[in-house]
């Protein structure tokens, strides 16, 4: 029967081979190696024909991982009557992607695979370093995966649309194993320096050396490209202090909880959901202001303040036993997955209009409401924004926006009747203007905000110029001042046209 035997050679010396591995090696005449760079290889019997994939590794270094090629070669050899024996450093499942590919490929072709365990490289490394992995919550990583992430980031696609977090959480100890060549060592160092300080302490364990004294090198991360020079090496990175990990989301969670603790900040401990409402609104508007100014550094800072509000409200709710930050993330992630079946499922859409119709249908099914409803549009929204949201939803139900708007003369006629009639007429006119803005694909709230800002800036310039020209301007009569201001404003440049903005469905 065709078969594949994958043997773990352990970390190095022949005495560390398992009895089962010795039996397999004693009974084979041909051995395929992931690489010859292993201390045990030099002790193999001369009767064993040794073949390796080092040349294949060198030939595919610039074109991607050779592991799938390994797998196809090994599974192909398994069709022979004698099968094939493939040997790897450590144990077969020690982060060897070639073994995972062999298992996958063999399963597809229904070829049996036997795994012969060896002493794990991980066990050897923690013993050399004197670590207790259970106590320190040590994580184990494959250096090739880290390098692959960097290489794909440079290509752009995964960097922009992968949505992946950091490769390593620097607040927990990490062991990074290395099985590849040396050409990607600088890329590994670059990836780690993007997360850790350049002077962060590191320990490099060369597992192929005989004694523990000569196998462990200690230094700093900025020396890593020079020191990591052997195929059977791993890097141990001690954890950084939580407050030093400024790029970590969990650091913000920790800081907020610490501020709210009994021995935390008196001001933060006094805050409630109600007292924080105004800050939530203010921070959002400050973020929008930075965006309008194209000040990207400030925009990033202000977005951080907005996220702080979310974490603070989540902490307050957690203290009251209502919900916590995990519930917030679970709710939004679940909602986005459910409401985008055309992205995360098999639903097909032809346009954004299809997306909005599906969105509304899913929302009604979630709430159990079978009729149209506007209850989810907050009353507290700014009036123009809420009118825009209501009209957006109404259009989906077949409502036709008004096309005839009252003129200023019409409104002045109504104003002479009563203030209540004027309020209703003006409200209808503003509602109609929102419909007009929607037809022009303009955000009405943004349009009014920009117009108001433009007017305030022009008026400020006019007032400064009038005061400079006549220091006694404030002493003039109201009518005279109004005439000068009107004349100056009429000659001031108008605002540029307001750009249109993409429309979004309310969630």
C-alpha positions in Angstrom: 0.0 0.0 0.0 1.3 3.5 -0.8 2.3 5.4 2.3 4.1 8.3 3.7 6.1 8.3 6.9 7.0 11.6 8.4 9.8 11.3 11.1 10.7 13.9 13.7 14.5 14.2 14.1 14.2 16.1 17.4 16.4 19.2 18.1 19.8 17.6 17.2 22.0 15.0 18.9 21.4 11.4 18.0 20.7 10.5 21.6 17.6 12.7 21.5 15.9 10.5 18.8 12.9 8.6 20.0 13.0 4.8 19.8 10.3 4.8 17.2 12.2 7.2 15.0 15.3 5.0 15.4 13.4 2.0 14.2 12.1 3.8 11.1 15.5 5.1 10.2 17.1 1.7 10.7 14.6 0.1 8.3 14.8 2.6 5.4 17.2 2.8 2.6 16.2 6.3 1.3 15.4 9.4 3.3 14.0 12.7 2.1 14.9 15.8 4.2 13.2 19.2 4.4 16.8 20.4 4.7 20.3 18.9 5.3 20.9 21.7 7.9 20.4 19.4 10.9 23.1 18.0 13.3 21.7 14.5 13.0 22.2 14.2 9.2 26.0 13.8 9.5 25.5 10.7 11.7 23.2 8.8 9.2 24.4 5.5 8.0 26.1 5.5 4.6 23.7 2.9 3.3 20.9 5.4 3.5 20.5 7.5 0.3 19.8 11.0 1.5 17.9 13.5 -0.7 16.9 17.0 0.3 14.9 20.0 -0.9 17.5 22.6 -0.3 17.9 23.3 -4.0 14.1 23.6 -4.3 14.1 26.1 -1.4 16.7 28.2 -3.1 14.9 28.1 -6.4 11.5 29.2 -5.0 12.8 31.7 -2.4 11.7 34.7 -4.6 8.5 33.2 -6.0 6.7 32.1 -2.8 6.6 29.2 -0.3 7.8 25.8 -1.7 5.8 23.8 0.7 3.0 22.9 -1.7 5.7 21.7 -4.1 7.2 19.6 -1.4 3.9 18.1 -0.6 3.2 17.1 -4.2 6.6 15.6 -4.6 6.3 13.5 -1.4 2.8 12.4 -2.2 3.9 11.4 -5.7 6.7 9.3 -4.3 4.3 7.6 -2.0 2.8 5.9 -5.0 5.9 3.6 -5.1 5.6 0.2 -3.4 8.2 1.1 -0.7 6.5 4.5 0.0 8.5 7.4 1.2 10.1 8.5 4.4 10.3 12.3 5.0 12.3 13.7 8.0 11.9 17.1 9.6 13.6 18.9 12.5 11.9 18.5 15.9 8.5 16.8 15.7 6.3 16.6 12.5 3.8 19.1 13.7 6.3 21.7 15.0 5.1 24.5 12.8 6.2 22.7 9.6 4.0 24.0 6.9 5.4 21.4 4.5 4.0 18.7 6.8 0.6 20.4 6.9 0.6 20.6 3.1 1.5 16.9 2.9 -1.4 16.0 5.2 -3.7 18.1 3.1 -2.5 16.7 -0.2 -2.4 13.1 1.0 -6.0 13.4 2.3 -7.2 14.7 -1.1 -5.6 11.6 -2.8 -6.5 9.2 0.0 -2.8 8.4 0.8 -2.2 7.1 4.3 0.3 9.1 6.4 2.2 8.0 9.5 3.6 10.6 11.9 6.5 9.6 14.0 6.9 12.1 16.8 10.2 13.6 17.9 11.3 15.7 20.8 9.7 19.1 20.1 11.9 22.0 19.2 9.6 24.0 21.5 10.4 21.7 24.4 14.1 21.9 23.7 14.0 25.7 23.5 12.1 26.4 26.7 14.5 23.9 28.5 17.5 25.8 27.2 16.0 29.1 28.4 14.7 27.7 31.7 11.1 28.9 31.0 7.9 27.6 32.4 5.6 28.0 29.3 2.4 27.3 31.3 3.1 29.9 33.9 4.2 32.6 31.5 1.4 32.0 28.9 4.0 31.7 26.2 2.8 31.9 22.5 4.5 30.1 19.7 4.8 31.6 16.2 6.2 30.5 12.8 8.7 33.1 11.5 7.7 32.3 8.0 4.2 33.4 8.6 5.4 36.7 10.0 7.6 37.3 7.0 4.8 36.3 4.6 2.6 38.9 6.2 5.2 41.6 5.6 5.7 40.5 2.0 2.0 40.6 1.3 1.8 44.0 3.0 4.3 45.3 0.5 2.1 44.1 -2.3 -0.7 46.1 -0.9 -3.7 43.9 -1.2 -3.6 42.2 2.1 -2.4 45.4 3.8 -5.4 47.3 2.6 -8.2 44.8 2.8 -7.0 41.9 5.0 -8.3 43.5 8.2 -5.8 41.6 10.2 -4.4 42.6 13.6 -0.8 42.6 14.7 1.2 39.4 14.2 2.4 39.4 17.8 0.9 40.7 21.0 4.0 42.2 22.7 2.5 42.0 26.2 2.8 38.2 26.3 6.0 36.3 25.9 6.6 34.9 22.4 8.7 32.2 20.8 9.4 32.6 17.1 10.7 29.5 15.3 12.8 29.8 12.2 13.1 27.0 9.5 13.9 29.0 6.4 17.0 30.5 4.7 18.7 33.7 5.8 17.5 36.0 3.0 14.3 36.9 4.9 15.9 37.4 8.3 15.9 41.3 7.8 12.2 41.1 7.0 11.5 39.2 10.2 13.5 41.8 12.2 11.6 44.6 10.5 8.3 43.0 11.4 9.2 42.6 15.0 10.7 46.1 15.3 7.3 47.5 14.1 5.8 46.0 17.3 8.7 46.1 19.8 11.2 48.8 20.7 14.5 48.4 18.8 16.3 47.9 22.1 13.9 45.3 23.4 15.8 42.3 24.9 15.7 39.1 22.8 17.2 35.6 23.2 18.2 33.6 20.2 18.4 29.8 20.8 20.5 27.8 18.3 19.1 24.4 18.7 21.6 22.6 16.6 24.5 23.2 19.0 25.7 20.7 21.5 25.7 22.5 24.8 23.3 25.0 26.4 26.1 27.4 27.1 27.0 28.0 23.5 23.4 27.7 22.1 21.8 30.8 23.8 22.6 34.3 22.7 21.1 37.4 24.4 21.0 40.9 23.1 18.6 43.4 21.7 16.3 43.4 18.7 18.4 45.7 16.7 21.1 43.0 16.5 18.7 40.3 15.4 19.6 40.3 11.6 23.3 39.6 12.5 22.8 37.0 15.2 20.0 34.8 13.7 22.1 32.8 11.3 21.3 29.2 11.7 18.4 27.2 10.2 17.4 25.6 13.5 17.0 28.8 15.5 14.3 30.4 17.5 13.8 33.9 19.0 12.4 34.4 22.5 10.9 37.8 23.1 10.0 38.7 26.8 6.8 40.7 27.2 6.7 44.5 27.3 4.8 46.3 30.1 1.1 46.8 29.3 1.5 50.6 29.4 4.4 50.5 26.9 2.1 48.8 24.3 0.6 52.1 23.1 -0.7 50.5 19.8 -2.7 47.8 21.6 -6.5 48.0 21.9 -6.3 46.1 25.2 -4.1 48.8 26.6 -6.9 51.3 26.2 -9.3 48.9 27.8 -6.9 48.5 30.7 -6.3 52.2 31.1 -10.0 53.0 31.2 -10.6 50.3 33.8 -7.7 51.5 35.8 -9.0 55.1 35.7 -12.3 53.9 37.0 -10.8 51.8 39.8 -11.3 52.8 43.4 -7.7 54.2 43.5 -8.0 55.6 40.0 -8.8 59.2 38.8 -11.4 61.1 40.8 -12.8 62.9 37.8 -13.2 59.7 35.8 -14.8 57.9 38.7 -17.4 60.7 38.9 -18.6 60.2 35.3 -21.9 58.6 34.3 -23.5 57.7 31.0 -25.4 61.0 31.2 -22.4 63.2 32.1 -20.5 61.6 29.3 -23.1 62.3 26.6 -21.9 65.8 25.8 -18.3 64.6 25.6 -19.3 61.9 23.1 -20.9 64.5 20.9 -18.1 67.0 21.3 -15.4 64.5 20.4 -17.3 63.4 17.3 -17.6 67.0 16.1 -13.9 67.6 16.8 -13.1 64.5 14.6 -15.2 65.9 11.8 -13.5 69.3 12.1 -10.1 67.7 11.8 -11.3 65.8 8.7 -12.5 69.0 7.1 -9.1 70.5 7.7 -7.4 67.6 6.0 -5.3 67.4 9.2 -4.7 63.6 9.2 -2.5 63.5 12.3 -5.2 65.4 14.2 -8.0 63.3 12.7 -6.2 60.1 14.0 -5.9 61.7 17.4 -9.6 62.7 17.5 -10.7 59.3 16.3 -8.8 58.0 19.3 -10.9 60.2 21.5 -14.1 58.9 19.9 -12.9 55.3 20.6 -12.2 56.3 24.2 -15.8 57.3 24.6 -17.0 53.9 23.4 -14.6 52.1 25.8 -15.6 54.4 28.7 -19.3 53.8 28.2 -18.6 50.1 27.9 -16.7 50.2 31.2 -19.5 52.1 32.9 -22.0 49.5 31.7 -19.7 46.7 32.8 -19.6 48.1 36.3 -23.4 48.2 36.4 -23.7 44.6 35.1 -25.5 45.7 31.9 -23.0 44.8 29.2 -19.2 45.0 28.5 -16.9 45.9 25.6 -17.1 42.3 24.3 -20.8 42.6 24.0 -20.4 45.8 22.0 -18.0 44.2 19.6 -20.1 41.0 19.4 -23.1 43.1 18.5 -21.5 45.2 15.7 -19.6 42.3 14.2 -22.7 40.0 14.2 -24.8 42.8 12.7 -22.3 43.6 9.9 -22.0 39.9 9.0 -25.8 39.4 9.0 -26.5 42.5 7.0 -23.9 41.9 4.3 -24.8 38.4 3.0 -23.7 39.6 -0.5 -20.1 39.9 1.0 -20.1 37.1 3.7 -22.7 34.8 2.2 -24.0 33.7 -1.2 -26.5 36.5 -1.9 -26.0 38.3 -5.2 -26.7 42.0 -5.7 -26.6 44.1 -8.8 -26.4 47.6 -7.3 -26.3 49.6 -4.0 -30.1 49.9 -4.3 -30.3 46.1 -3.9 -28.0 46.3 -0.9 -30.3 48.9 0.8 -33.4 46.8 0.1 -31.8 43.7 1.5 -30.5 45.8 4.5 -34.0 47.0 5.4 -35.5 43.5 5.0 -32.9 42.0 7.3 -33.4 44.8 9.9 -37.2 44.1 9.9 -36.6 40.3 10.3 -34.2 41.0 13.2 -36.7 43.2 15.1 -39.7 41.1 14.2 -41.4 44.1 12.6 -43.2 43.3 9.4 -44.3 46.8 8.6 -42.1 49.8 7.8 -40.8 51.6 10.9 -38.8 54.7 11.6 -38.4 54.1 15.3 -34.7 53.3 15.0 -33.9 56.8 13.7 -33.1 58.7 16.8 -35.2 61.8 17.7 -32.0 63.3 19.1 -30.3 63.5 15.7 -29.8 67.0 14.2 -33.0 67.9 12.4 -31.6 68.1 8.9 -29.7 64.8 9.4 -32.9 63.1 10.7 -35.0 64.4 7.9 -32.4 63.0 5.5 -32.4 59.6 7.2 -36.3 59.4 7.3 -36.5 60.3 3.6 -33.8 57.8 2.7 -35.9 55.0 4.4 -39.2 56.4 3.0 -37.9 56.2 -0.6 -37.2 52.5 -0.1 -40.9 52.1 0.7 -42.0 53.9 -2.5 -42.4 57.4 -1.2 -42.0 60.2 -3.8 -40.1 63.3 -2.6 -41.7 66.7 -3.2 -40.6 68.7 -6.1 -42.3 72.0 -5.6 -40.8 74.3 -3.0 -42.4 77.5 -1.6 -40.7 80.8 -2.6 -39.5 83.4 -0.1 -42.6 85.5 -1.1 -44.8 82.5 -0.1 -43.1 82.2 3.2 -43.4 85.9 3.9 -47.1 85.8 3.2 -47.5 82.9 5.6 -45.4 84.7 8.2 -48.0 87.5 8.3 -50.7 85.1 9.5 -49.3 83.5 12.6 -46.0 82.2 14.0 -47.5 78.7 14.2 -48.4 78.7 10.5 -44.9 80.1 9.7 -43.3 77.3 11.8 -45.2 74.6 9.9 -44.6 76.2 6.5 -40.9 76.7 7.2 -40.6 73.2 8.4 -42.2 71.9 5.2 -39.9 74.1 3.1 -36.8 72.8 5.0 -38.1 69.2 4.5 -38.4 69.9 0.8 -34.9 71.3 0.7 -33.6 68.1 2.2 -35.4 66.2 -0.6 -33.8 68.6 -3.1 -30.4 67.9 -1.6 -30.9 64.2 -1.8 -31.7 64.5 -5.5 -28.5 66.3 -6.0 -26.6 63.7 -3.8 -25.6 66.4 -1.3 -25.6 65.9 2.4 -27.9 68.7 3.7 -26.4 68.8 7.2 -23.0 69.2 5.7 -24.2 71.8 3.2 -25.7 74.0 5.9 -22.6 73.5 8.1 -20.3 74.6 5.4 -22.5 77.5 4.4 -22.6 78.7 8.0 -18.9 78.4 8.4 -18.3 80.2 5.2 -20.6 83.1 6.2 -19.0 83.3 9.6 -15.5 83.5 8.1 -16.6 86.2 5.5 -18.4 88.2 8.2 -15.3 88.0 10.5 -13.1 89.3 7.7 -15.5 92.2 6.9 -15.7 93.2 10.6 -12.0 93.2 11.0 -11.6 95.3 7.8 -14.3 97.8 9.0 -12.7 98.2 12.4 -9.3 98.7 10.8 -10.8 101.4 8.5 -12.8 103.1 11.2 -11.8 102.5 14.8 -15.1 104.1 15.9 -17.2 101.6 13.9 -18.8 100.2 17.1 -20.1 103.7 18.0 -22.0 104.0 14.7 -25.8 103.6 14.8 -27.3 100.1 14.1 -28.6 101.1 10.6 -25.4 102.7 9.6 -23.4 99.6 10.7 -25.8 97.3 9.0 -25.5 99.2 5.7 -21.7 99.1 5.8 -21.7 95.3 6.6 -24.2 94.6 3.8 -22.2 96.6 1.3 -18.9 94.8 2.3 -20.5 91.4 2.2 -21.9 91.9 -1.2 -18.4 92.5 -2.5 -16.9 89.6 -0.6 -16.2 86.3 -2.5 -18.8 83.6 -2.2 -18.1 80.1 -1.0 -17.1 77.5 -3.7 -19.8 75.0 -4.7 -20.5 72.4 -2.0 -19.2 69.0 -3.1 -21.6 66.0 -3.2 -21.1 63.2 -0.8 -21.8 59.5 -1.0 -25.0 58.4 0.7 -25.1 55.7 3.4 -27.9 53.7 4.9 -28.6 54.3 8.6 -27.8 51.3 10.8 
